[in-house]
Amino acid sequence: MIRVQYFARYREALGLDGEQLAWNASLASLDDLRQHLLTRGGAWEVLAEQNLMCARNQELCSLDEALEDGDEVAFFPTVTGG
């Protein structure tokens, strides 16, 4: 099982703050997971943004980070300060 959380405007666009997905060996990286979610179409296209940030088990990482059964993944937009 993989727990996926969506933050900020991703949560707003998708209408949910998170979900659990069954583990699938084809999801070898966070980008594989993101591509899988993008196949849902519609609002899910928000995850196609180039500046998307992600974390695996509460540690910032890149989309090429390996994904394993039991991981928690978070997707969130970049944050700007001022």
MMTF fields as JSON, N, C-alpha, C and O atoms, coordinates in Angstrom:
{
  "mmtfVersion": "1.0.0",
  "mmtfProducer": "UNKNOWN",
  "numBonds": 327,
  "numAtoms": 328,
  "numGroups": 82,
  "numChains": 1,
  "numModels": 1,
  "chainsPerModel": [1],
  "groupsPerChain": [82],
  "chainIdList": ["A"],
  "bondAtomList": [4, 2, 8, 6, 12, 10, 16, 14, 20, 18, 24, 22, 28, 26, 32, 30, 36, 34, 40, 38, 44, 42, 48, 46, 52, 50, 56, 54, 60, 58, 64, 62, 68, 66, 72, 70, 76, 74, 80, 78, 84, 82, 88, 86, 92, 90, 96, 94, 100, 98, 104, 102, 108, 106, 112, 110, 116, 114, 120, 118, 124, 122, 128, 126, 132, 130, 136, 134, 140, 138, 144, 142, 148, 146, 152, 150, 156, 154, 160, 158, 164, 162, 168, 166, 172, 170, 176, 174, 180, 178, 184, 182, 188, 186, 192, 190, 196, 194, 200, 198, 204, 202, 208, 206, 212, 210, 216, 214, 220, 218, 224, 222, 228, 226, 232, 230, 236, 234, 240, 238, 244, 242, 248, 246, 252, 250, 256, 254, 260, 258, 264, 262, 268, 266, 272, 270, 276, 274, 280, 278, 284, 282, 288, 286, 292, 290, 296, 294, 300, 298, 304, 302, 308, 306, 312, 310, 316, 314, 320, 318, 324, 322],
  "bondOrderList": [1, 1, 1, 1, 1, 1, 1, 1, 1, 1, 1, 1, 1, 1, 1, 1, 1, 1, 1, 1, 1, 1, 1, 1, 1, 1, 1, 1, 1, 1, 1, 1, 1, 1, 1, 1, 1, 1, 1, 1, 1, 1, 1, 1, 1, 1, 1, 1, 1, 1, 1, 1, 1, 1, 1, 1, 1, 1, 1, 1, 1, 1, 1, 1, 1, 1, 1, 1, 1, 1, 1, 1, 1, 1, 1, 1, 1, 1, 1, 1, 1],
  "groupList": [{"groupName": "MET", "atomNameList": ["N", "CA", "C", "O"], "elementList": ["N", "C", "C", "O"], "formalChargeList": [0, 0, 0, 0], "bondAtomList": [1, 0, 2, 1, 3, 2], "bondOrderList": [1, 1, 2], "singleLetterCode": "M", "chemCompType": "L-PEPTIDE LINKING"}, {"groupName": "ILE", "atomNameList": ["N", "CA", "C", "O"], "elementList": ["N", "C", "C", "O"], "formalChargeList": [0, 0, 0, 0], "bondAtomList": [1, 0, 2, 1, 3, 2], "bondOrderList": [1, 1, 2], "singleLetterCode": "I", "chemCompType": "L-PEPTIDE LINKING"}, {"groupName": "ARG", "atomNameList": ["N", "CA", "C", "O"], "elementList": ["N", "C", "C", "O"], "formalChargeList": [0, 0, 0, 0], "bondAtomList": [1, 0, 2, 1, 3, 2], "bondOrderList": [1, 1, 2], "singleLetterCode": "R", "chemCompType": "L-PEPTIDE LINKING"}, {"groupName": "VAL", "atomNameList": ["N", "CA", "C", "O"], "elementList": ["N", "C", "C", "O"], "formalChargeList": [0, 0, 0, 0], "bondAtomList": [1, 0, 2, 1, 3, 2], "bondOrderList": [1, 1, 2], "singleLetterCode": "V", "chemCompType": "L-PEPTIDE LINKING"}, {"groupName": "GLN", "atomNameList": ["N", "CA", "C", "O"], "elementList": ["N", "C", "C", "O"], "formalChargeList": [0, 0, 0, 0], "bondAtomList": [1, 0, 2, 1, 3, 2], "bondOrderList": [1, 1, 2], "singleLetterCode": "Q", "chemCompType": "L-PEPTIDE LINKING"}, {"groupName": "TYR", "atomNameList": ["N", "CA", "C", "O"], "elementList": ["N", "C", "C", "O"], "formalChargeList": [0, 0, 0, 0], "bondAtomList": [1, 0, 2, 1, 3, 2], "bondOrderList": [1, 1, 2], "singleLetterCode": "Y", "chemCompType": "L-PEPTIDE LINKING"}, {"groupName": "PHE", "atomNameList": ["N", "CA", "C", "O"], "elementList": ["N", "C", "C", "O"], "formalChargeList": [0, 0, 0, 0], "bondAtomList": [1, 0, 2, 1, 3, 2], "bondOrderList": [1, 1, 2], "singleLetterCode": "F", "chemCompType": "L-PEPTIDE LINKING"}, {"groupName": "ALA", "atomNameList": ["N", "CA", "C", "O"], "elementList": ["N", "C", "C", "O"], "formalChargeList": [0, 0, 0, 0], "bondAtomList": [1, 0, 2, 1, 3, 2], "bondOrderList": [1, 1, 2], "singleLetterCode": "A", "chemCompType": "L-PEPTIDE LINKING"}, {"groupName": "GLU", "atomNameList": ["N", "CA", "C", "O"], "elementList": ["N", "C", "C", "O"], "formalChargeList": [0, 0, 0, 0], "bondAtomList": [1, 0, 2, 1, 3, 2], "bondOrderList": [1, 1, 2], "singleLetterCode": "E", "chemCompType": "L-PEPTIDE LINKING"}, {"groupName": "LEU", "atomNameList": ["N", "CA", "C", "O"], "elementList": ["N", "C", "C", "O"], "formalChargeList": [0, 0, 0, 0], "bondAtomList": [1, 0, 2, 1, 3, 2], "bondOrderList": [1, 1, 2], "singleLetterCode": "L", "chemCompType": "L-PEPTIDE LINKING"}, {"groupName": "GLY", "atomNameList": ["N", "CA", "C", "O"], "elementList": ["N", "C", "C", "O"], "formalChargeList": [0, 0, 0, 0], "bondAtomList": [1, 0, 2, 1, 3, 2], "bondOrderList": [1, 1, 2], "singleLetterCode": "G", "chemCompType": "PEPTIDE LINKING"}, {"groupName": "ASP", "atomNameList": ["N", "CA", "C", "O"], "elementList": ["N", "C", "C", "O"], "formalChargeList": [0, 0, 0, 0], "bondAtomList": [1, 0, 2, 1, 3, 2], "bondOrderList": [1, 1, 2], "singleLetterCode": "D", "chemCompType": "L-PEPTIDE LINKING"}, {"groupName": "TRP", "atomNameList": ["N", "CA", "C", "O"], "elementList": ["N", "C", "C", "O"], "formalChargeList": [0, 0, 0, 0], "bondAtomList": [1, 0, 2, 1, 3, 2], "bondOrderList": [1, 1, 2], "singleLetterCode": "W", "chemCompType": "L-PEPTIDE LINKING"}, {"groupName": "ASN", "atomNameList": ["N", "CA", "C", "O"], "elementList": ["N", "C", "C", "O"], "formalChargeList": [0, 0, 0, 0], "bondAtomList": [1, 0, 2, 1, 3, 2], "bondOrderList": [1, 1, 2], "singleLetterCode": "N", "chemCompType": "L-PEPTIDE LINKING"}, {"groupName": "SER", "atomNameList": ["N", "CA", "C", "O"], "elementList": ["N", "C", "C", "O"], "formalChargeList": [0, 0, 0, 0], "bondAtomList": [1, 0, 2, 1, 3, 2], "bondOrderList": [1, 1, 2], "singleLetterCode": "S", "chemCompType": "L-PEPTIDE LINKING"}, {"groupName": "HIS", "atomNameList": ["N", "CA", "C", "O"], "elementList": ["N", "C", "C", "O"], "formalChargeList": [0, 0, 0, 0], "bondAtomList": [1, 0, 2, 1, 3, 2], "bondOrderList": [1, 1, 2], "singleLetterCode": "H", "chemCompType": "L-PEPTIDE LINKING"}, {"groupName": "THR", "atomNameList": ["N", "CA", "C", "O"], "elementList": ["N", "C", "C", "O"], "formalChargeList": [0, 0, 0, 0], "bondAtomList": [1, 0, 2, 1, 3, 2], "bondOrderList": [1, 1, 2], "singleLetterCode": "T", "chemCompType": "L-PEPTIDE LINKING"}, {"groupName": "CYS", "atomNameList": ["N", "CA", "C", "O"], "elementList": ["N", "C", "C", "O"], "formalChargeList": [0, 0, 0, 0], "bondAtomList": [1, 0, 2, 1, 3, 2], "bondOrderList": [1, 1, 2], "singleLetterCode": "C", "chemCompType": "L-PEPTIDE LINKING"}, {"groupName": "PRO", "atomNameList": ["N", "CA", "C", "O"], "elementList": ["N", "C", "C", "O"], "formalChargeList": [0, 0, 0, 0], "bondAtomList": [1, 0, 2, 1, 3, 2], "bondOrderList": [1, 1, 2], "singleLetterCode": "P", "chemCompType": "L-PEPTIDE LINKING"}],
  "groupTypeList": [0, 1, 2, 3, 4, 5, 6, 7, 2, 5, 2, 8, 7, 9, 10, 9, 11, 10, 8, 4, 9, 7, 12, 13, 7, 14, 9, 7, 14, 9, 11, 11, 9, 2, 4, 15, 9, 9, 16, 2, 10, 10, 7, 12, 8, 3, 9, 7, 8, 4, 13, 9, 0, 17, 7, 2, 13, 4, 8, 9, 17, 14, 9, 11, 8, 7, 9, 8, 11, 10, 11, 8, 3, 7, 6, 6, 18, 16, 3, 16, 10, 10],
  "groupIdList": [1, 2, 3, 4, 5, 6, 7, 8, 9, 10, 11, 12, 13, 14, 15, 16, 17, 18, 19, 20, 21, 22, 23, 24, 25, 26, 27, 28, 29, 30, 31, 32, 33, 34, 35, 36, 37, 38, 39, 40, 41, 42, 43, 44, 45, 46, 47, 48, 49, 50, 51, 52, 53, 54, 55, 56, 57, 58, 59, 60, 61, 62, 63, 64, 65, 66, 67, 68, 69, 70, 71, 72, 73, 74, 75, 76, 77, 78, 79, 80, 81, 82],
  "secStructList": [7, 3, 3, 3, 3, 3, 7, 2, 2, 2, 2, 2, 2, 2, 6, 7, 1, 3, 3, 3, 3, 7, 7, 7, 6, 6, 7, 7, 5, 2, 2, 2, 2, 2, 2, 2, 2, 2, 6, 6, 7, 4, 4, 4, 4, 4, 4, 4, 7, 6, 6, 7, 3, 3, 3, 3, 6, 6, 3, 3, 3, 7, 6, 6, 1, 5, 7, 7, 6, 6, 7, 3, 3, 3, 3, 3, 7, 7, 7, 7, 7, 7],
  "xCoordList": [0.84, 0.0, 0.885, 1.89, 0.506, 1.204, 0.207, -0.902, 0.606, -0.245, 0.23, 1.412, -0.698, -0.375, -1.136, -2.337, -0.421, -1.049, -0.845, 0.193, -1.858, -1.835, -1.99, -2.841, -1.167, -1.185, -1.467, -1.295, -1.909, -2.139, -3.104, -4.155, -2.75, -3.702, -3.895, -4.886, -2.99, -3.225, -4.419, -5.29, -4.447, -5.573, -6.87, -7.892, -6.813, -8.012, -8.461, -9.652, -7.528, -7.868, -8.438, -9.355, -7.887, -8.292, -9.49, -10.163, -9.749, -10.882, -10.64, -11.589, -9.381, -9.062, -7.672, -6.802, -7.487, -6.182, -5.261, -4.067, -5.791, -4.937, -5.727, -6.956, -4.992, -5.604, -4.586, -3.387, -5.072, -4.189, -4.328, -5.433, -3.185, -3.171, -2.534, -1.585, -3.057, -2.458, -1.057, -0.826, -0.134, 1.233, 1.23, 0.524, 2.032, 2.17, 3.65, 4.215, 4.272, 5.715, 6.098, 7.268, 5.146, 5.464, 5.686, 6.163, 5.349, 5.566, 6.931, 7.029, 7.972, 9.337, 9.868, 10.813, 9.264, 9.741, 8.544, 7.416, 8.801, 7.736, 7.203, 6.012, 8.064, 7.581, 6.667, 5.689, 6.964, 6.062, 4.692, 3.666, 4.673, 3.42, 2.698, 1.495, 3.424, 2.827, 2.238, 1.119, 2.981, 2.477, 1.211, 0.277, 1.188, 0.0, -1.201, -2.301, -0.991, -2.078, -2.534, -3.722, -1.599, -1.95, -2.867, -3.609, -2.832, -3.71, -5.178, -6.054, -5.46, -6.841, -7.455, -8.677, -6.601, -7.075, -7.747, -7.737, -8.327, -9.054, -8.206, -7.094, -8.734, -8.061, -6.686, -5.832, -6.468, -5.19, -4.026, -2.867, -4.318, -3.27, -2.462, -1.359, -3.006, -2.276, -0.94, 0.011, -0.864, 0.369, 1.424, 2.527, 1.096, 2.056, 2.965, 3.879, 2.724, 3.539, 5.016, 5.377, 5.859, 7.3, 7.863, 8.848, 7.267, 7.798, 7.228, 7.416, 6.55, 5.976, 7.069, 8.163, 6.762, 7.693, 7.115, 5.906, 7.998, 7.527, 8.385, 9.508, 7.812, 8.512, 8.17, 7.072, 9.12, 8.92, 9.22, 10.316, 8.27, 8.412, 8.878, 9.774, 8.237, 8.428, 9.818, 10.262, 10.505, 11.797, 11.704, 11.325, 12.047, 12.03, 12.898, 13.949, 12.445, 13.193, 12.844, 12.027, 13.467, 13.156, 12.221, 11.994, 11.692, 10.77, 11.425, 10.726, 12.765, 13.418, 13.687, 14.321, 13.206, 13.349, 12.631, 11.508, 13.281, 12.676, 11.46, 11.421, 10.484, 9.252, 9.123, 9.384, 8.718, 8.578, 7.223, 6.599, 6.792, 5.55, 5.622, 6.633, 4.572, 4.52, 4.955, 4.866, 5.429, 5.88, 4.714, 3.579, 5.039, 4.12, 4.708, 5.883, 3.904, 4.34, 3.496, 2.288, 4.135, 3.407, 3.771, 4.936, 2.761, 2.956, 2.467, 1.387, 3.264, 2.873, 3.547, 4.624, 2.907, 3.506, 4.662, 4.797, 5.491, 6.596, 6.032, 4.938, 6.805, 6.378, 7.27, 8.494, 6.644, 7.422, 7.252, 6.208, 8.256, 8.209, 8.25, 8.431, 8.079, 8.141, 7.922, 7.945],
  "yCoordList": [-1.177, 0.0, 1.24, 1.298, 2.222, 3.5, 4.572, 4.645, 5.389, 6.502, 7.747, 8.091, 8.416, 9.599, 10.788, 10.707, 11.887, 13.099, 14.237, 14.339, 15.09, 16.238, 17.497, 17.555, 18.501, 19.721, 20.955, 20.959, 22.012, 23.337, 23.265, 22.63, 23.91, 23.956, 22.606, 22.421, 21.663, 20.317, 19.695, 19.088, 19.852, 19.335, 19.99, 19.325, 21.295, 22.019, 21.572, 21.361, 21.428, 21.036, 19.62, 19.342, 18.731, 17.327, 17.026, 16.01, 17.912, 17.694, 16.622, 16.093, 16.298, 15.347, 15.637, 16.152, 15.295, 15.564, 14.363, 14.493, 13.205, 12.029, 10.784, 10.794, 9.72, 8.431, 7.326, 7.58, 6.109, 4.958, 4.157, 3.908, 3.76, 2.978, 1.625, 1.515, 0.616, -0.713, -0.678, -0.028, -1.37, -1.443, -2.155, -3.142, -1.632, -2.199, -2.105, -1.012, -3.202, -3.223, -2.337, -1.98, -1.977, -1.102, 0.343, 1.17, 0.646, 1.985, 2.025, 2.047, 2.035, 1.943, 3.267, 3.278, 4.393, 5.704, 6.624, 6.298, 7.759, 8.729, 9.23, 9.516, 9.338, 9.758, 8.702, 9.047, 7.435, 6.377, 6.535, 6.387, 6.834, 7.054, 8.266, 8.211, 9.352, 10.56, 10.272, 10.692, 9.564, 9.22, 8.374, 8.551, 7.463, 6.632, 7.505, 7.293, 8.484, 9.381, 10.26, 10.56, 10.673, 11.512, 10.796, 11.454, 9.477, 8.74, 8.9, 8.555, 9.419, 9.659, 10.817, 10.929, 11.676, 12.793, 13.887, 13.859, 14.844, 15.939, 16.72, 17.139, 16.912, 17.693, 17.147, 17.882, 15.873, 15.251, 15.813, 15.609, 16.515, 17.137, 18.163, 18.531, 18.626, 19.572, 18.964, 19.7, 17.658, 16.992, 16.934, 16.435, 17.437, 17.461, 18.687, 18.814, 19.584, 20.788, 20.449, 19.519, 21.216, 20.973, 21.319, 20.717, 22.264, 22.707, 21.931, 22.329, 20.854, 20.029, 19.588, 19.198, 19.655, 19.174, 17.898, 17.668, 17.077, 15.828, 15.426, 15.896, 14.548, 14.008, 12.527, 12.095, 11.776, 10.342, 10.123, 10.436, 9.595, 9.353, 10.613, 10.575, 11.736, 13.045, 13.643, 14.479, 13.219, 13.787, 14.283, 13.528, 15.543, 16.073, 15.211, 14.716, 15.042, 14.205, 14.628, 15.525, 13.98, 14.243, 13.15, 12.139, 13.377, 12.413, 11.082, 10.087, 11.047, 9.769, 8.929, 7.877, 9.393, 8.647, 7.303, 7.235, 6.241, 4.904, 4.863, 5.543, 4.074, 3.927, 2.477, 1.552, 2.288, 0.934, 0.779, 1.761, -0.436, -0.742, -0.175, -0.346, 0.49, 1.056, 2.511, 3.122, 3.083, 4.474, 5.444, 5.141, 6.626, 7.753, 8.782, 9.133, 9.262, 10.209, 11.467, 11.399, 12.601, 13.883, 14.643, 14.698, 15.231, 16.113, 17.49, 17.632, 18.518, 19.89, 20.856, 20.57, 22.009, 23.002, 23.706, 23.675, 24.34, 25.096, 26.233, 26.742, 26.601, 27.641, 28.858, 28.745, 30.006, 31.232, 32.065, 32.032, 32.779, 33.627, 35.09, 35.453, 35.904, 37.312, 38.155, 39.383],
  "zCoordList": [0.0, 0.0, 0.0, 0.709, -0.795, -0.844, -0.427, -0.957, 0.51, 0.931, 0.177, 0.215, -0.505, -1.288, -0.7, -0.444, -0.491, 0.022, -0.962, -1.616, -1.051, -1.95, -1.107, -0.219, -1.385, -0.583, -1.418, -2.637, -0.729, -1.289, -2.477, -2.387, -3.581, -4.691, -5.366, -6.071, -5.178, -5.712, -4.989, -5.612, -3.688, -2.898, -3.364, -3.527, -3.575, -4.018, -5.404, -5.628, -6.33, -7.697, -7.759, -8.533, -6.937, -6.977, -6.086, -6.259, -5.136, -4.237, -3.19, -2.61, -2.944, -1.882, -1.337, -2.039, -0.08, 0.523, 0.494, 0.763, 0.175, 0.084, -0.271, -0.326, -0.507, -0.826, -0.616, -0.496, -0.574, -0.493, -1.773, -2.256, -2.313, -3.54, -3.27, -2.494, -3.907, -3.78, -4.375, -5.395, -3.743, -4.246, -5.588, -5.789, -6.494, -7.826, -8.19, -8.174, -8.509, -8.801, -9.984, -10.125, -10.829, -11.964, -11.509, -12.287, -10.277, -9.727, -9.05, -7.823, -9.859, -9.336, -8.794, -8.006, -9.214, -8.772, -8.54, -8.91, -7.932, -7.734, -9.072, -9.194, -10.067, -11.376, -11.988, -12.651, -11.779, -12.255, -11.606, -12.271, -10.312, -9.601, -10.181, -10.436, -10.387, -10.945, -12.331, -12.626, -13.177, -14.512, -14.417, -15.199, -13.463, -13.232, -12.87, -13.38, -11.993, -11.587, -12.75, -12.872, -13.602, -14.751, -15.742, -16.473, -15.781, -16.703, -16.332, -17.125, -15.139, -14.723, -15.511, -15.607, -16.073, -16.88, -16.068, -14.837, -16.765, -16.134, -15.144, -15.463, -13.946, -12.909, -12.561, -12.065, -12.816, -12.464, -13.268, -12.905, -14.348, -15.157, -14.358, -14.761, -13.229, -12.386, -11.925, -11.66, -11.829, -11.397, -12.5, -12.276, -13.681, -14.784, -14.731, -15.545, -13.788, -13.685, -13.518, -12.796, -14.194, -14.112, -12.737, -12.309, -12.05, -10.754, -9.576, -8.427, -9.839, -8.783, -7.803, -8.212, -6.531, -5.505, -4.905, -4.942, -4.355, -3.777, -2.581, -2.397, -1.789, -0.633, -0.523, -0.874, -0.036, 0.224, 1.687, 2.151, 2.412, 3.85, 4.578, 5.421, 4.221, 4.841, 4.624, 5.411, 3.561, 3.185, 1.747, 0.851, 1.526, 0.165, -0.742, -0.334, -1.961, -2.903, -4.327, -4.538, -5.288, -6.69, -7.201, -6.536, -8.384, -8.967, -9.324, -9.521, -9.411, -9.72, -8.47, -8.55, -7.325, -6.062, -6.178, -6.678, -5.716, -5.736, -4.822, -3.797, -5.192, -4.437, -3.989, -4.758, -2.733, -2.195, -1.513, -1.111, -1.393, -0.693, 0.726, 1.407, 1.172, 2.504, 2.581, 3.646, 1.464, 1.461, 1.568, 1.197, 2.091, 2.079, 1.122, 1.232, 0.192, -0.819, -0.706, -0.48, -0.864, -0.876, -2.132, -2.526, -2.757, -3.901, -3.512, -2.939, -3.824, -3.495, -4.452, -4.975, -4.682, -5.577, -4.899, -3.676, -5.707, -5.13, -4.275, -4.519, -3.285, -2.352, -2.581, -2.649, -2.697, -2.836, -1.573, -0.921, -1.259, -0.058, -0.438, -1.6, 0.556, 0.256, 1.469, 1.381]
}
